[in-house]
């Protein structure tokens, strides 16, 4: 992957990546968020079903 790093002084400040790679990363991040939301909902549902006697 072709990445350009832009520094502020001697510290990395920005990373410039090809647009196609950016879109792939956005898609993967969205999918990860869907999975996390599902897992959270599943836990909440399971906790709701717990009955205390």
Residue frames relative to the residue before (quaternion, step in Angstrom):
aa qw qx qy qz dx dy dz
X 1.0000 0.0000 0.0000 0.0000 0.00 0.00 0.00
X 0.3495 -0.7298 0.5569 0.1873 3.52 -1.01 0.89
X 0.0471 0.8019 -0.5889 0.0887 3.59 -0.46 1.24
X 0.1686 -0.7523 0.6282 0.1052 3.53 -1.00 0.87
X 0.1662 -0.7789 0.5997 0.0778 3.58 -0.79 1.04
X 0.1669 -0.7693 0.6127 0.0703 3.54 -0.85 1.05
X 0.2045 -0.8141 0.5382 0.0753 3.54 -0.74 1.09
X 0.2456 -0.6850 0.6629 0.1762 3.50 -1.34 0.51
X 0.7681 -0.0244 -0.0406 0.6385 3.55 -0.14 1.26
X 0.7184 -0.3780 0.2815 0.5116 3.56 -0.61 -1.09
X 0.5715 0.5705 -0.3854 0.4464 3.59 1.25 0.40
X 0.4948 -0.6412 0.4872 0.3265 3.62 -0.95 0.79
X 0.1449 -0.8088 0.5679 0.0474 3.59 -0.84 0.99
X 0.8031 0.0564 0.0174 0.5929 3.59 1.00 -0.87
X 0.1490 -0.7381 0.6450 0.1306 3.55 -1.26 0.50
X 0.1626 -0.7772 0.6040 0.0682 3.58 -0.77 1.05
X 0.0335 -0.8055 0.5907 -0.0345 3.55 -0.71 1.15
X 0.6300 -0.5171 0.3969 0.4222 3.59 -1.20 0.33
X 0.6043 -0.6058 0.3873 0.3433 3.57 -1.05 0.84
X 0.6211 0.5485 -0.3449 0.4410 3.60 0.98 -0.78
X 0.6537 0.4936 -0.3047 0.4860 3.59 0.98 -0.84
X 0.6053 0.5548 -0.3429 0.4563 3.58 1.03 -0.79
X 0.6747 0.4940 -0.2979 0.4603 3.60 0.85 -0.95
X 0.6347 0.5224 -0.3243 0.4680 3.59 1.02 -0.77
X 0.6571 0.5056 -0.3076 0.4669 3.59 0.98 -0.82
X 0.6299 0.5224 -0.3295 0.4710 3.59 1.02 -0.79
X 0.6525 0.5154 -0.3133 0.4588 3.59 0.91 -0.89
X 0.6696 0.4889 -0.2977 0.4733 3.60 0.93 -0.86
X 0.6410 0.5165 -0.3256 0.4651 3.60 1.00 -0.77
X 0.6407 0.5121 -0.3219 0.4730 3.60 1.00 -0.79
X 0.6480 0.5093 -0.3214 0.4664 3.58 0.95 -0.84
X 0.6351 0.5207 -0.3267 0.4678 3.58 0.97 -0.82
X 0.6413 0.5149 -0.3268 0.4657 3.60 0.97 -0.78
X 0.6272 0.5279 -0.3368 0.4632 3.61 0.99 -0.77
X 0.6562 0.5060 -0.3051 0.4694 3.57 0.95 -0.90
X 0.6633 0.4956 -0.3079 0.4686 3.60 0.91 -0.86
X 0.6423 0.5131 -0.3221 0.4695 3.60 0.98 -0.79
X 0.6440 0.5141 -0.3168 0.4698 3.58 0.98 -0.84
X 0.6607 0.5100 -0.3067 0.4576 3.58 0.88 -0.95
X 0.6498 0.5157 -0.3102 0.4644 3.57 0.98 -0.85
X 0.6602 0.4962 -0.3034 0.4753 3.58 0.94 -0.86
X 0.6330 0.5334 -0.3268 0.4561 3.57 1.02 -0.78
X 0.6469 0.5032 -0.3128 0.4801 3.60 0.97 -0.84
X 0.6571 0.5041 -0.3166 0.4624 3.59 0.89 -0.90
X 0.6417 0.5135 -0.3199 0.4713 3.57 1.00 -0.79
X 0.6544 0.5080 -0.3100 0.4665 3.58 0.94 -0.87
X 0.6587 0.5001 -0.3111 0.4683 3.60 0.96 -0.82
X 0.6292 0.5324 -0.3337 0.4575 3.57 1.06 -0.69
X 0.6902 0.4903 -0.2717 0.4576 3.58 1.08 -0.74
X 0.5253 0.6226 -0.4251 0.3946 3.60 1.22 -0.25
X 0.1407 -0.7906 0.5932 0.0570 3.54 -0.81 1.02
X 0.2379 -0.7598 0.5923 0.1239 3.52 -0.92 0.95
X 0.1897 -0.7942 0.5718 0.0793 3.55 -0.83 1.04
